[in-house]
Amino acid sequence: MTRFVHEPARQIDVIRETDVLVVGSGPGGLAAALASARAGAETILLERFGCFGGNITQVGVEGFAWYRHPATIDSEGIGREFEERAKAMGAAMPEPQSISHSLDAEAFKVVADTLVEEAGVIPMLHRLFVAPIMEGDTIIGVIVESKAGREAILAKRVIDASGDADIAHRCGAPTHKHPVDEMMSVSVMFSMCGVNKTRFIDAVKADPQTYGDWAVGGEWDVTTDGKEDEMFSPFLRKPFKAALEAGLIPPSLATIAGTWGTVSDQGDLTYLNMVHLSLDGTDPDALTHGEMAGRKQAMHAVEALKGFMPGCENAKLRNFGMTLGIRDTRKIDAVFNLTADDVRGEARFDDSIGIFPEFIDGYGYLILPTTGRYFHVPYRTMLPKGVKNLIVTGRTIGGDKVSHAAVRNMMCCAVAGQGAGVAAALAVKTGRGFADLDLAAVQRELLRQGARIN
């Protein structure tokens, strides 16, 4: 028999009213807040942790545009601004497998603070969204919980950048998620220090790995276009295989393998994406187990690298990401849902709010944008069904598996976020709903903000 308690009704103070409220500050939410404020709307950026940046700063995914190659036609706008500002502020390093820069997860916290302050966004850290405030089918704000207790924030328009479609789901909008065994894996990101850079790079050069090696003798079955197979990848599996054979790590951890991001002159080996788990990122019990089991696996990975990767002999763990790296949970059933044919076939849409190169990474696909191909990101993919005054952005926009493997990437999240932020600001200014906006006006403002839509 299920037990339950009654939560008494209570009066909750409204601590703020605003034009636009953005919930979640990952690449999508951060871009949305900046775009909204730059379009002239008073904008709050709400974040449950103590820093903005989401997957970049909280998880430690530093390879923001690792797909970029000389022939890539890449996104423009706020996503590129993240990279350029990080470079200017000493918060980025050249990325080893592309012509992009890897973001310094720690230093980008300051970059994000600076961008928020410059745009006049109202920052609200350390507040967790717990419930929408509804009037019929219209969202008018949210309830948050913090050290200050329960509080209410009212807004004329709300942007769900939670990463898991939390707001849309709790408002009653239709969402879906795959069974756990079909979801993309969850990563435990970590970094090491004390690495001898010269010895490490010499070893990499002596035995260069390719994207084709991802699918050889390991857990992944990767489908490519063929053009990727011989390209260099900062991929490591052999040290872990040697550690298994030596009994240094248990047979149950034969799945440990993956990529590294950068190695600094100071001996920091960062963005180690070696530990992959299968779990539902909306299940707190699964997350608890994943955090603890993942850290144990990462320590085995550290020992394997120390024992069998030149340059790592005297290294040690530097840090873990603040939380797990979730790739795949809920998605909205949007007014329009992207398909594999759209992202693989250079789809063009009249309601485009940005472009993204033909980069697909997930569900067994790895397609790199080395030939100039790209698709449009349509506005309608961010419109949930059945809820007014709400727009959803980031990796939860509407689409199938293969399209999600494209739009979930951080730069594309920033593209969608900028579109959502501009739309929210113009919706407030014109008094229109998201479904009734003048899309030409949205596109003009996006162009003014430096985005590319065609």
FENSULZI-V681428 format. One record per residue. N is the residue number from 0. PSI is psi in radians with two decimals (none if undefined). Layout:
n=N psi=PSI
n=N psi=PSI
This chain:
n=0 psi=2.28
n=1 psi=2.23
n=2 psi=2.70
n=3 psi=2.86
n=4 psi=2.74
n=5 psi=2.18
n=6 psi=2.11
n=7 psi=2.56
n=8 psi=2.58
n=9 psi=2.74
n=10 psi=2.21
n=11 psi=2.25
n=12 psi=2.38
n=13 psi=1.97
n=14 psi=-0.27
n=15 psi=2.52
n=16 psi=2.44
n=17 psi=2.99
n=18 psi=-0.97
n=19 psi=2.29
n=20 psi=2.14
n=21 psi=2.14
n=22 psi=1.93
n=23 psi=2.34
n=24 psi=0.46
n=25 psi=-2.98
n=26 psi=-0.65
n=27 psi=-0.83
n=28 psi=-0.70
n=29 psi=-0.79
n=30 psi=-0.69
n=31 psi=-0.78
n=32 psi=-0.76
n=33 psi=-0.76
n=34 psi=-0.71
n=35 psi=-0.83
n=36 psi=-0.70
n=37 psi=-0.38
n=38 psi=0.05
n=39 psi=0.18
n=40 psi=2.47
n=41 psi=2.23
n=42 psi=2.29
n=43 psi=2.40
n=44 psi=1.97
n=45 psi=2.30
n=46 psi=2.35
n=47 psi=-0.44
n=48 psi=-3.02
n=49 psi=0.20
n=50 psi=2.72
n=51 psi=2.74
n=52 psi=-0.33
n=53 psi=-2.11
n=54 psi=-0.52
n=55 psi=-1.01
n=56 psi=-0.58
n=57 psi=-0.58
n=58 psi=-0.62
n=59 psi=0.47
n=60 psi=1.77
n=61 psi=-0.26
n=62 psi=1.35
n=63 psi=-0.64
n=64 psi=0.80
n=65 psi=-0.14
n=66 psi=-0.21
n=67 psi=2.25
n=68 psi=2.99
n=69 psi=-0.60
n=70 psi=0.04
n=71 psi=2.29
n=72 psi=1.85
n=73 psi=2.91
n=74 psi=2.73
n=75 psi=3.10
n=76 psi=-2.58
n=77 psi=-0.58
n=78 psi=-0.79
n=79 psi=-0.56
n=80 psi=-0.66
n=81 psi=-0.83
n=82 psi=-0.80
n=83 psi=-0.71
n=84 psi=-0.68
n=85 psi=-0.73
n=86 psi=-0.79
n=87 psi=-0.50
n=88 psi=0.22
n=89 psi=0.50
n=90 psi=0.55
n=91 psi=2.69
n=92 psi=2.67
n=93 psi=2.40
n=94 psi=2.39
n=95 psi=-0.36
n=96 psi=0.21
n=97 psi=-3.05
n=98 psi=0.46
n=99 psi=3.12
n=100 psi=2.39
n=101 psi=2.34
n=102 psi=2.44
n=103 psi=1.94
n=104 psi=-0.70
n=105 psi=-0.84
n=106 psi=-0.44
n=107 psi=-0.34
n=108 psi=-0.70
n=109 psi=-0.65
n=110 psi=-0.83
n=111 psi=-0.76
n=112 psi=-0.78
n=113 psi=-0.78
n=114 psi=-0.73
n=115 psi=-0.80
n=116 psi=-0.75
n=117 psi=-0.63
n=118 psi=-0.19
n=119 psi=0.35
n=120 psi=2.45
n=121 psi=1.99
n=122 psi=2.37
n=123 psi=1.62
n=124 psi=2.89
n=125 psi=0.55
n=126 psi=2.23
n=127 psi=2.20
n=128 psi=2.31
n=129 psi=-0.40
n=130 psi=2.57
n=131 psi=2.71
n=132 psi=2.07
n=133 psi=2.55
n=134 psi=1.71
n=135 psi=-2.14
n=136 psi=0.31
n=137 psi=2.24
n=138 psi=2.32
n=139 psi=0.06
n=140 psi=-2.94
n=141 psi=2.72
n=142 psi=2.36
n=143 psi=2.80
n=144 psi=2.45
n=145 psi=-2.99
n=146 psi=-0.37
n=147 psi=0.01
n=148 psi=-2.72
n=149 psi=2.38
n=150 psi=2.76
n=151 psi=2.44
n=152 psi=2.16
n=153 psi=2.54
n=154 psi=2.58
n=155 psi=-0.55
n=156 psi=2.53
n=157 psi=2.38
n=158 psi=2.08
n=159 psi=1.79
n=160 psi=0.59
n=161 psi=-0.29
n=162 psi=-0.33
n=163 psi=0.24
n=164 psi=0.63
n=165 psi=-0.79
n=166 psi=-0.85
n=167 psi=-0.79
n=168 psi=-0.78
n=169 psi=-0.29
n=170 psi=-0.19
n=171 psi=0.09
n=172 psi=2.54
n=173 psi=2.26
n=174 psi=2.91
n=175 psi=2.75
n=176 psi=2.69
n=177 psi=2.78
n=178 psi=2.67
n=179 psi=-0.70
n=180 psi=-0.09
n=181 psi=-0.14
n=182 psi=2.65
n=183 psi=2.63
n=184 psi=2.84
n=185 psi=2.42
n=186 psi=2.54
n=187 psi=1.84
n=188 psi=2.45
n=189 psi=2.88
n=190 psi=2.78
n=191 psi=2.77
n=192 psi=2.91
n=193 psi=0.37
n=194 psi=2.38
n=195 psi=1.81
n=196 psi=-0.76
n=197 psi=-0.84
n=198 psi=-0.69
n=199 psi=-0.89
n=200 psi=-0.67
n=201 psi=-0.71
n=202 psi=-0.68
n=203 psi=-0.76
n=204 psi=-0.57
n=205 psi=-0.42
n=206 psi=1.17
n=207 psi=2.36
n=208 psi=2.71
n=209 psi=2.99
n=210 psi=-0.49
n=211 psi=-0.50
n=212 psi=-0.31
n=213 psi=-0.62
n=214 psi=0.20
n=215 psi=1.97
n=216 psi=0.47
n=217 psi=-2.73
n=218 psi=-0.23
n=219 psi=2.50
n=220 psi=1.75
n=221 psi=2.24
n=222 psi=2.20
n=223 psi=3.13
n=224 psi=-0.08
n=225 psi=-0.63
n=226 psi=-0.36
n=227 psi=-0.37
n=228 psi=-0.60
n=229 psi=0.06
n=230 psi=2.54
n=231 psi=2.43
n=232 psi=2.38
n=233 psi=1.17
n=234 psi=2.43
n=235 psi=2.12
n=236 psi=-0.61
n=237 psi=-0.70
n=238 psi=-0.60
n=239 psi=-0.61
n=240 psi=-0.74
n=241 psi=-0.69
n=242 psi=-0.63
n=243 psi=-0.82
n=244 psi=-0.52
n=245 psi=-0.05
n=246 psi=0.26
n=247 psi=-0.52
n=248 psi=2.61
n=249 psi=2.70
n=250 psi=-0.47
n=251 psi=-0.25
n=252 psi=0.57
n=253 psi=-0.20
n=254 psi=-0.17
n=255 psi=2.13
n=256 psi=2.84
n=257 psi=-2.72
n=258 psi=2.74
n=259 psi=2.77
n=260 psi=-1.15
n=261 psi=2.78
n=262 psi=2.13
n=263 psi=2.90
n=264 psi=-0.43
n=265 psi=-0.06
n=266 psi=0.35
n=267 psi=2.14
n=268 psi=1.93
n=269 psi=2.94
n=270 psi=0.91
n=271 psi=1.89
n=272 psi=1.29
n=273 psi=-0.41
n=274 psi=2.16
n=275 psi=2.27
n=276 psi=2.74
n=277 psi=1.94
n=278 psi=2.90
n=279 psi=2.00
n=280 psi=-0.01
n=281 psi=0.08
n=282 psi=1.90
n=283 psi=-0.52
n=284 psi=-0.73
n=285 psi=-0.67
n=286 psi=-0.71
n=287 psi=-0.86
n=288 psi=-0.73
n=289 psi=-0.74
n=290 psi=-0.82
n=291 psi=-0.81
n=292 psi=-0.64
n=293 psi=-0.69
n=294 psi=-0.66
n=295 psi=-0.77
n=296 psi=-0.69
n=297 psi=-0.64
n=298 psi=-0.60
n=299 psi=-0.70
n=300 psi=-0.70
n=301 psi=-0.80
n=302 psi=-0.67
n=303 psi=-0.73
n=304 psi=-0.72
n=305 psi=-0.63
n=306 psi=-0.47
n=307 psi=0.13
n=308 psi=1.98
n=309 psi=2.40
n=310 psi=-0.30
n=311 psi=0.10
n=312 psi=-0.68
n=313 psi=0.30
n=314 psi=2.95
n=315 psi=2.95
n=316 psi=2.31
n=317 psi=-0.90
n=318 psi=2.77
n=319 psi=2.78
n=320 psi=2.71
n=321 psi=-0.44
n=322 psi=3.01
n=323 psi=2.65
n=324 psi=1.84
n=325 psi=2.24
n=326 psi=-0.38
n=327 psi=1.88
n=328 psi=-2.08
n=329 psi=2.61
n=330 psi=2.62
n=331 psi=2.65
n=332 psi=1.71
n=333 psi=2.97
n=334 psi=-0.63
n=335 psi=2.29
n=336 psi=2.19
n=337 psi=2.72
n=338 psi=2.94
n=339 psi=-0.70
n=340 psi=-0.58
n=341 psi=-0.85
n=342 psi=-0.44
n=343 psi=-0.31
n=344 psi=0.38
n=345 psi=0.87
n=346 psi=2.50
n=347 psi=2.38
n=348 psi=2.49
n=349 psi=-0.49
n=350 psi=0.53
n=351 psi=2.35
n=352 psi=0.11
n=353 psi=3.01
n=354 psi=2.77
n=355 psi=2.40
n=356 psi=2.84
n=357 psi=1.30
n=358 psi=2.02
n=359 psi=2.13
n=360 psi=1.70
n=361 psi=2.84
n=362 psi=0.60
n=363 psi=0.14
n=364 psi=2.50
n=365 psi=1.76
n=366 psi=2.09
n=367 psi=2.50
n=368 psi=1.38
n=369 psi=0.06
n=370 psi=0.17
n=371 psi=0.15
n=372 psi=2.52
n=373 psi=2.86
n=374 psi=2.82
n=375 psi=2.52
n=376 psi=1.95
n=377 psi=2.51
n=378 psi=-0.69
n=379 psi=-0.34
n=380 psi=-0.20
n=381 psi=0.02
n=382 psi=1.94
n=383 psi=2.74
n=384 psi=2.44
n=385 psi=0.00
n=386 psi=2.25
n=387 psi=2.68
n=388 psi=0.31
n=389 psi=2.34
n=390 psi=2.53
n=391 psi=2.33
n=392 psi=3.02
n=393 psi=-2.63
n=394 psi=0.01
n=395 psi=0.17
n=396 psi=2.83
n=397 psi=2.36
n=398 psi=3.01
n=399 psi=-3.00
n=400 psi=-0.91
n=401 psi=-0.68
n=402 psi=-0.64
n=403 psi=-0.62
n=404 psi=-0.28
n=405 psi=-0.98
n=406 psi=-0.25
n=407 psi=-0.28
n=408 psi=2.56
n=409 psi=-0.70
n=410 psi=-0.70
n=411 psi=-0.61
n=412 psi=-0.69
n=413 psi=-0.65
n=414 psi=-0.90
n=415 psi=-0.69
n=416 psi=-0.77
n=417 psi=-0.71
n=418 psi=-0.73
n=419 psi=-0.70
n=420 psi=-0.76
n=421 psi=-0.77
n=422 psi=-0.73
n=423 psi=-0.76
n=424 psi=-0.76
n=425 psi=-0.54
n=426 psi=-0.72
n=427 psi=-0.81
n=428 psi=-0.65
n=429 psi=-0.16
n=430 psi=0.34
n=431 psi=2.75
n=432 psi=2.88
n=433 psi=-0.55
n=434 psi=-0.22
n=435 psi=0.21
n=436 psi=2.68
n=437 psi=1.78
n=438 psi=-0.48
n=439 psi=-0.66
n=440 psi=-0.70
n=441 psi=-0.79
n=442 psi=-0.64
n=443 psi=-0.74
n=444 psi=-0.65
n=445 psi=-0.75
n=446 psi=-0.70
n=447 psi=-0.58
n=448 psi=0.06
n=449 psi=0.13
n=450 psi=2.78
n=451 psi=2.20
n=452 psi=-0.16
n=453 psi=none
